[in-house]
Amino acid sequence: MGGFIDFTLQYFDLFLIAVLIAIVTLVMSKFIKRKRMLFMVMAVLVIGVSFAVQQLKYTTFPELYDKTLKEDSVIEEITIRVYDPSNDSLETSASKVIEEQDTIERLMNDFSKIELKKEDGMASEFYQYHVDIIVKNQAGPDRYLTKVINIKLDQDYLNDYKVISGTNHLKTLQSLFSGEDAS
């Protein structure tokens, strides 16, 4: 019994989809008497749902953080910590706090071009860069809400997403720690 529960928890979304398909098939069988027609309708439904689920795995950086990073948001500062992914101790090898608006704009421009695909089962602590973005949004007259966006990224991954775009999203980050100008 424990194996079934472990399997169900690991693949809960697939389990829910299977249950949903079974319920829809049961309901549709009351209206569609011919089994061949029922099978065809369910096949189209399953293919459509599969396509929709696959498409939900794709996003972009701006879409991922659209509730926090709005057009009128003010980014107060960005803290960047650099780690050596080959070192299992996760000791910071370098860090910087960025408050200059020009550098913040360049970083956000690099990030805005990232296209992502959801990846399950990622090792979430072995990223080269950890970036904390402090964002202030107006919540009402004379009232502001400040949030911190925590991002772990490297050349291939951003949090639980695989970077699928061919952009150089680490250009400004790397230049900050190499002493070069990223322009």
N, C-alpha and C positions, 0 to 999 in steps of 0.2 A: 504494500500500500504506500510506503514511504517513497518508493521509486516513482510511482505515478504522480504523487504530489510534487516531487522535485522536478520531474519532467514538465508538469503543468505550469509551475512557477517560472521555469526557465523559458518556456515557449508560450507564455500566457496569451500574447496577442494572437498567435496562430490558433491556440485552443479556442479563444473567443470567436474568431472568424469561422472555425469549423462548426461551433455550436450555432452561430448565426445562420450559416448555410443550411444546417439541418432543420432549424426552425422555419426558415423561409421555404425550404423544400416541402415541409409538412403542410404549411399554409397554402402554398401554390398547388399542392396535390388535390386540395379540396376544390379548386377552381379549374384546373387543367386535368381532364380525365385521361387523355392519351399520354402514355408513359414516354413515348418518343418526343413529343412536344415539350413535356416537362423536363426531360433530360436536356434538350436543346436550350430551353430558357435558363436552366440552372448553369449550364456550361457557359453561356454568354455572361451571366451574372458573376460567376467565379472568375472568368477572365477579366471582366471589368473591374472587379474588386481588387484582383491581383495587380492590375495595371495602376489603379489608384493608390494602393499601398506602396508600390515601388516609387511612384512619383512623389509621394510625401517624404521620401528619404532625401530628396534633393532640396537644397536651399542655398542662400547666399548669406554672407556676413550681415549685411544690412537687414535682411528679413529675419535673421535669427535674433537680433537685438532691437527690433523695431519698436518695442514697447518702452524701452529705456533710452535708446538713442534716437531722439526725434529731431526734426529740423531746428527747433528752437532750444534744444538741449545745450547746456554749457558744460564742456569738459574742463574740470578744474585742474586735474593733474593725472598723469599716468606714471605708475610705478612699474619698473621692469626689473625682473630678477633673471639672471642667466645661470643655468645649471649645466653640468657636464653629464649627458645622458649615459655615458659609459661608467660613471661612478654611481654605485647603488646607494650611497649614503645621502644623496640629495642635498649636498652642501652648496650654498650659493657661491658661484665663482665671481660674480660681479652684479652690481645693481645700480640703478639710476632712477631719480625722480625727475620727470619731465613736466615743466610748468610753462615753457615757452609755447605760445599759441602756434607759431610757425611749424615747430617740430611736431606738435600734437596733430595739426592738420595733415602733415605729411604721413604720419603713422596711420591716421584714420583713412586717408586716401588709399594707402597700401591695403589696409584691411577691407575697404569697401569693394575691392575688386575680387575678393575670394569667393569662389563657388565651392559648395560643400556637398558631401554625401554622408548620410548617417551611417556610422559603423557601430555594430554591437560588439561587446566584449573587448573593449580597448583597455590597455594598461594605462591608466590615467595619470600616473605620477612621473613618468619618464619622458617629459618634454623638455626641450632646451630652454624655452622662454616661458616665464609666468608673467602675465601682464595684468595689472589692476587698473581699471579705468574708473575714475571718480567722476560721476555725471550728476549735474544738478538740473532738475526740471521744475518749472513753475507748476504748483499744484493748486493755486488759487491766488487771489489778490494778496500781495505781501506774504505769501507762503510758498516755500520751496521744499522739494523732496530730493534728497541726495542719496544716490545708490552707487554701489561698487560692482562693476562687471569684472569677474575673474575669468581670465582666458589663459589656457595652457596651450602652447603651440610650438611647432617646429616646421620644417620644410614640408612635411607630408600630412600633418594632422593639426586640427584645432579642436580642443576638447574631445568630444566623442565623434567628430566628423573627419572624414578624409578630404583633404584639399584636392579638388579635381580640376581646378583652373590652372592654366599655365602662367599665372602672374607671379612676379617676384615679390611676394607679400612680406618677406623678411628684409627687404632692401634697406629701409630706414633703421630697423632694429639693429641690423648688422653694422651699419655705418655709425650708429651711436656708440658702439663698443669697440670699433676699430679706429675711431678718431677721424674718419673720412666724412666728407659732405655727401649726402644722399641725393642731391639735386640732379 
